[in-house]
Protein backbone atom coordinates (compact mmCIF):
# COMPACT_ATOMS: atom_id res chain seq x y z
CA UNK A 1 0.00 0.00 0.00
CA UNK A 2 1.37 3.42 -1.01
CA UNK A 3 0.22 6.88 0.05
CA UNK A 4 0.75 10.18 -1.75
CA UNK A 5 -0.58 13.72 -1.42
CA UNK A 6 -2.16 15.52 -4.35
CA UNK A 7 -4.95 17.83 -5.43
CA UNK A 8 -8.30 16.82 -6.88
CA UNK A 9 -9.35 18.97 -9.90
CA UNK A 10 -12.55 17.30 -11.14
CA UNK A 11 -14.50 14.40 -12.61
CA UNK A 12 -16.15 14.01 -16.01
CA UNK A 13 -17.98 11.21 -17.83
CA UNK A 14 -16.59 9.28 -20.78
CA UNK A 15 -18.88 7.15 -22.98
CA UNK A 16 -18.35 4.78 -25.87
CA UNK A 17 -17.50 1.15 -26.48
CA UNK A 18 -14.26 1.79 -28.39
CA UNK A 19 -11.10 2.17 -26.32
CA UNK A 20 -9.47 4.69 -28.68
CA UNK A 21 -12.56 6.90 -28.64
CA UNK A 22 -12.56 6.98 -24.84
CA UNK A 23 -8.84 7.83 -24.76
CA UNK A 24 -9.31 10.77 -27.14
CA UNK A 25 -12.20 12.07 -25.04
CA UNK A 26 -10.05 11.88 -21.91
CA UNK A 27 -7.10 13.66 -23.51
CA UNK A 28 -9.28 16.49 -24.83
CA UNK A 29 -10.99 17.04 -21.49
CA UNK A 30 -7.76 16.81 -19.47
CA UNK A 31 -6.20 19.41 -21.72
CA UNK A 32 -8.96 21.87 -20.75
CA UNK A 33 -8.39 21.09 -17.06
CA UNK A 34 -4.67 21.87 -17.01
CA UNK A 35 -5.23 25.34 -15.58
CA UNK A 36 -8.11 24.46 -13.29
CA UNK A 37 -8.46 26.96 -10.48
CA UNK A 38 -10.65 24.89 -8.15
CA UNK A 39 -8.43 22.34 -6.44
CA UNK A 40 -8.96 20.30 -3.31
CA UNK A 41 -6.16 18.73 -1.27
CA UNK A 42 -6.51 14.96 -1.03
CA UNK A 43 -4.52 11.89 -0.04
CA UNK A 44 -4.25 9.05 -2.57
CA UNK A 45 -3.90 5.49 -1.25
CA UNK A 46 -3.11 2.81 -3.83
CA UNK A 47 -3.12 -0.88 -2.94
CA UNK A 48 -4.09 -4.26 -4.34
CA UNK A 49 -7.65 -3.50 -3.24
CA UNK A 50 -7.89 -0.40 -5.44
CA UNK A 51 -7.63 3.40 -5.21
CA UNK A 52 -8.92 5.30 -2.19
CA UNK A 53 -9.07 9.11 -1.93
CA UNK A 54 -9.21 10.64 1.58
CA UNK A 55 -9.73 14.25 2.66
CA UNK A 56 -6.84 15.27 4.97
CA UNK A 57 -8.86 17.80 6.96
CA UNK A 58 -11.28 15.22 8.42
CA UNK A 59 -9.95 11.83 7.18
CA UNK A 60 -13.24 11.11 5.42
CA UNK A 61 -13.25 8.89 2.35
CA UNK A 62 -13.87 11.11 -0.68
CA UNK A 63 -14.03 8.25 -3.20
CA UNK A 64 -13.01 4.60 -3.44
CA UNK A 65 -12.72 2.33 -6.48
CA UNK A 66 -11.67 -1.31 -6.62
CA UNK A 67 -9.22 -2.45 -9.30
CA UNK A 68 -11.88 -4.44 -11.12
CA UNK A 69 -13.78 -1.19 -11.81
CA UNK A 70 -10.72 0.75 -13.04
CA UNK A 71 -10.44 0.50 -16.83
CA UNK A 72 -7.68 2.93 -17.72
CA UNK A 73 -5.05 5.18 -16.10
CA UNK A 74 -2.73 7.83 -17.50
CA UNK A 75 -0.46 10.72 -16.49
CA UNK A 76 0.98 13.88 -18.03
CA UNK A 77 4.31 14.67 -16.30
CA UNK A 78 4.61 18.06 -18.01
CA UNK A 79 1.51 19.28 -16.22
CA UNK A 80 1.78 16.90 -13.21
CA UNK A 81 -1.60 15.40 -14.03
CA UNK A 82 -2.68 11.94 -12.95
CA UNK A 83 -6.07 10.45 -13.85
CA UNK A 84 -7.85 7.14 -14.03
CA UNK A 85 -11.06 5.93 -15.68
CA UNK A 86 -13.45 3.89 -13.54
CA UNK A 87 -16.97 2.51 -13.75
CA UNK A 88 -19.51 3.30 -11.08
CA UNK A 89 -21.18 0.36 -9.29
CA UNK A 90 -24.31 -1.09 -10.94
CA UNK A 91 -24.00 1.00 -14.09
CA UNK A 92 -23.57 0.22 -17.77
CA UNK A 93 -20.14 -0.88 -18.96
CA UNK A 94 -20.19 1.75 -21.71
CA UNK A 95 -20.28 4.72 -19.30
CA UNK A 96 -17.24 5.50 -17.14
CA UNK A 97 -16.01 8.49 -15.15
CA UNK A 98 -12.55 10.00 -15.29
CA UNK A 99 -11.15 11.34 -12.01
CA UNK A 100 -8.31 13.87 -12.44
CA UNK A 101 -5.63 14.90 -9.92
CA UNK A 102 -2.54 17.12 -9.82
CA UNK A 103 0.62 16.10 -7.96
CA UNK A 104 3.33 18.34 -6.55
CA UNK A 105 6.01 17.02 -8.93
CA UNK A 106 6.15 15.22 -12.26
CA UNK A 107 7.88 12.24 -10.64
CA UNK A 108 4.94 11.75 -8.30
CA UNK A 109 2.53 11.52 -11.26
CA UNK A 110 4.71 8.87 -12.90
CA UNK A 111 5.05 7.03 -9.61
CA UNK A 112 1.26 6.85 -9.22
CA UNK A 113 1.00 5.19 -12.63
CA UNK A 114 3.69 2.69 -11.65
CA UNK A 115 1.91 1.90 -8.39
CA UNK A 116 -1.38 1.20 -10.17
CA UNK A 117 0.44 -0.98 -12.70
CA UNK A 118 2.06 -3.02 -9.92
CA UNK A 119 -1.30 -3.37 -8.16
CA UNK A 120 -2.82 -4.72 -11.35
CA UNK A 121 0.03 -7.18 -11.82
CA UNK A 122 -0.22 -8.48 -8.27
CA UNK A 123 -3.99 -8.86 -8.58
CA UNK A 124 -3.55 -10.62 -11.90
CA UNK A 125 -1.08 -13.03 -10.32
CA UNK A 126 -3.43 -13.77 -7.42
CA UNK A 127 -6.27 -14.53 -9.82
CA UNK A 128 -4.08 -16.91 -11.73
CA UNK A 129 -3.18 -18.75 -8.52
CA UNK A 130 -6.84 -19.27 -7.72
CA UNK A 131 -7.63 -20.92 -11.04
CA UNK A 132 -8.00 -24.74 -11.31
CA UNK A 133 -4.92 -26.95 -11.29
CA UNK A 134 -5.30 -27.81 -14.96
CA UNK A 135 -4.97 -24.18 -15.93
CA UNK A 136 -2.01 -23.79 -13.58
CA UNK A 137 -0.24 -26.65 -15.31
CA UNK A 138 -0.90 -25.09 -18.68
CA UNK A 139 0.46 -21.79 -17.41
CA UNK A 140 3.57 -23.48 -16.06
CA UNK A 141 4.19 -25.07 -19.41
CA UNK A 142 3.74 -21.74 -21.09
CA UNK A 143 6.01 -20.02 -18.54
CA UNK A 144 8.81 -22.45 -19.34
CA UNK A 145 8.83 -21.04 -22.82
CA UNK A 146 10.13 -17.51 -23.28
CA UNK A 147 7.18 -15.19 -23.13
CA UNK A 148 6.84 -11.48 -22.90
CA UNK A 149 5.17 -10.16 -19.76
CA UNK A 150 1.84 -8.36 -20.40
CA UNK A 151 1.96 -4.60 -20.27
CA UNK A 152 -0.23 -2.42 -18.11
CA UNK A 153 -2.60 -1.59 -20.97
CA UNK A 154 -2.88 -5.25 -21.96
CA UNK A 155 -3.90 -6.16 -18.44
CA UNK A 156 -6.55 -3.46 -18.48
CA UNK A 157 -7.86 -4.71 -21.82
CA UNK A 158 -8.18 -8.19 -20.36
CA UNK A 159 -10.13 -6.79 -17.43
CA UNK A 160 -12.40 -4.88 -19.82
CA UNK A 161 -13.09 -7.97 -21.95
CA UNK A 162 -13.92 -10.04 -18.89
CA UNK A 163 -16.33 -7.42 -17.56
CA UNK A 164 -17.99 -7.01 -20.94
CA UNK A 165 -18.48 -10.78 -21.24
CA UNK A 166 -19.98 -10.90 -17.75
CA UNK A 167 -22.27 -7.99 -18.55
CA UNK A 168 -23.50 -9.74 -21.72
CA UNK A 169 -24.22 -12.92 -19.76
CA UNK A 170 -26.26 -11.00 -17.19
CA UNK A 171 -28.19 -9.21 -19.93
CA UNK A 172 -28.89 -12.50 -21.72
CA UNK A 173 -30.16 -14.08 -18.50
CA UNK A 174 -32.45 -11.10 -17.89
CA UNK A 175 -33.89 -11.35 -21.41
CA UNK A 176 -34.45 -15.08 -21.03
CA UNK A 177 -36.25 -14.59 -17.72
CA UNK A 178 -38.41 -11.84 -19.24
CA UNK A 179 -39.33 -14.05 -22.19
CA UNK A 180 -40.31 -16.89 -19.85
CA UNK A 181 -42.48 -14.56 -17.81
CA UNK A 182 -44.24 -13.25 -20.93
CA UNK A 183 -44.82 -16.82 -22.12
CA UNK A 184 -46.36 -17.79 -18.78
CA UNK A 185 -48.64 -14.76 -18.89
CA UNK A 186 -49.76 -15.53 -22.46
CA UNK A 187 -50.42 -19.23 -21.75
CA UNK A 188 -54.09 -19.78 -20.78
CA UNK A 189 -54.78 -21.57 -17.51
CA UNK A 190 -57.94 -23.35 -16.27
CA UNK A 191 -58.60 -20.43 -13.98
CA UNK A 192 -58.37 -17.90 -16.84
CA UNK A 193 -60.67 -20.05 -19.02
CA UNK A 194 -63.30 -20.22 -16.25
CA UNK A 195 -63.02 -16.48 -15.72
CA UNK A 196 -63.47 -15.88 -19.44
CA UNK A 197 -66.55 -18.17 -19.48
CA UNK A 198 -68.08 -16.26 -16.56
CA UNK A 199 -67.41 -12.98 -18.35
CA UNK A 200 -69.19 -14.26 -21.47
CA UNK A 201 -72.19 -15.38 -19.38
CA UNK A 202 -72.38 -12.00 -17.67
CA UNK A 203 -72.20 -10.26 -21.03
CA UNK A 204 -75.08 -12.38 -22.41
CA UNK A 205 -77.14 -11.73 -19.26
CA UNK A 206 -76.51 -8.01 -19.62
CA UNK A 207 -77.63 -8.12 -23.25
CA UNK A 208 -80.80 -10.04 -22.28
CA UNK A 209 -81.60 -7.53 -19.56
CA UNK A 210 -81.10 -4.65 -21.99
CA UNK A 211 -83.42 -6.30 -24.55
CA UNK A 212 -86.06 -6.91 -21.83
CA UNK A 213 -85.82 -3.32 -20.67
CA UNK A 214 -86.31 -2.10 -24.25
CA UNK A 215 -89.38 -4.33 -24.66
CA UNK A 216 -90.89 -3.09 -21.38
CA UNK A 217 -90.30 0.53 -22.39
CA UNK A 218 -91.98 -0.07 -25.77
CA UNK A 219 -95.00 -1.71 -24.09
CA UNK A 220 -95.23 1.15 -21.60
CA UNK A 221 -95.30 3.68 -24.45
CA UNK A 222 -97.99 1.65 -26.22
CA UNK A 223 -100.08 1.51 -23.03
CA UNK A 224 -99.81 5.28 -22.58
CA UNK A 225 -100.92 5.80 -26.17
CA UNK A 226 -103.93 3.51 -25.71
CA UNK A 227 -104.97 5.30 -22.50
CA UNK A 228 -104.82 8.68 -24.26
CA UNK A 229 -106.87 7.31 -27.16
CA UNK A 230 -109.58 5.92 -24.80
CA UNK A 231 -109.74 9.22 -22.88
CA UNK A 232 -110.16 11.11 -26.13
CA UNK A 233 -112.96 8.75 -27.18
CA UNK A 234 -114.74 9.27 -23.86
CA UNK A 235 -114.56 13.06 -24.13
CA UNK A 236 -116.15 13.13 -27.65
CA UNK A 237 -119.69 11.91 -26.53
CA UNK A 238 -119.67 14.44 -23.69
CA UNK A 239 -119.17 17.28 -26.18
CA UNK A 240 -122.14 15.93 -28.30
CA UNK A 241 -124.43 15.90 -25.26
CA UNK A 242 -123.57 19.47 -24.37
CA UNK A 243 -124.32 20.69 -27.93
CA UNK A 244 -127.72 18.91 -28.02
CA UNK A 245 -128.71 20.42 -24.68
CA UNK A 246 -127.91 23.92 -25.93
CA UNK A 247 -130.04 23.48 -29.05
CA UNK A 248 -133.03 22.18 -27.06
CA UNK A 249 -132.79 25.07 -24.65
CA UNK A 250 -133.00 27.61 -27.47
CA UNK A 251 -136.17 26.06 -28.90
CA UNK A 252 -138.00 25.57 -25.55
CA UNK A 253 -141.08 27.65 -24.55
CA UNK A 254 -139.12 29.23 -21.81
CA UNK A 255 -137.05 31.04 -24.34
CA UNK A 256 -140.22 32.37 -26.11
CA UNK A 257 -142.90 33.28 -23.50
CA UNK A 258 -145.46 34.56 -26.11
CA UNK A 259 -145.79 31.11 -27.65
CA UNK A 260 -148.16 28.68 -26.08
CA UNK A 261 -147.47 25.02 -26.24
CA UNK A 262 -150.31 22.90 -27.48
CA UNK A 263 -148.63 19.70 -26.52
CA UNK A 264 -147.64 19.21 -22.96
CA UNK A 265 -143.91 19.39 -22.51
CA UNK A 266 -142.16 16.29 -21.60
CA UNK A 267 -139.73 16.48 -18.77
CA UNK A 268 -136.31 15.99 -20.20
CA UNK A 269 -134.22 13.22 -18.87
CA UNK A 270 -131.39 14.49 -16.76
CA UNK A 271 -128.03 14.15 -18.42
CA UNK A 272 -125.86 11.60 -16.89
CA UNK A 273 -122.63 9.95 -17.80
CA UNK A 274 -123.02 7.42 -20.65
CA UNK A 275 -121.09 5.00 -18.51
CA UNK A 276 -123.36 5.34 -15.42
CA UNK A 277 -125.81 2.52 -14.68
CA UNK A 278 -129.55 3.03 -15.73
CA UNK A 279 -128.69 6.22 -17.63
CA UNK A 280 -130.33 7.27 -20.90
CA UNK A 281 -128.01 7.12 -23.90
CA UNK A 282 -127.28 10.53 -25.34
CA UNK A 283 -128.68 9.58 -28.75
CA UNK A 284 -132.19 8.76 -27.27
CA UNK A 285 -132.27 12.03 -25.34
CA UNK A 286 -131.59 14.05 -28.48
CA UNK A 287 -134.45 12.29 -30.39
CA UNK A 288 -136.98 12.93 -27.59
CA UNK A 289 -136.26 16.64 -27.59
CA UNK A 290 -136.62 16.95 -31.33
CA UNK A 291 -139.97 15.05 -31.28
CA UNK A 292 -141.49 17.49 -28.82
CA UNK A 293 -140.65 20.74 -30.54
CA UNK A 294 -140.88 19.96 -34.25
Beta strands, then each sheet from edge to edge (+ up, - down):
strand 1: 2-15
strand 2: 40-47
strand 3: 50-54
strand 4: 61-66
strand 5: 70-76
strand 6: 81-86
strand 7: 95-102
sheet 1: 4+ 3- 2+ 1- 7+ 6- 5+
end
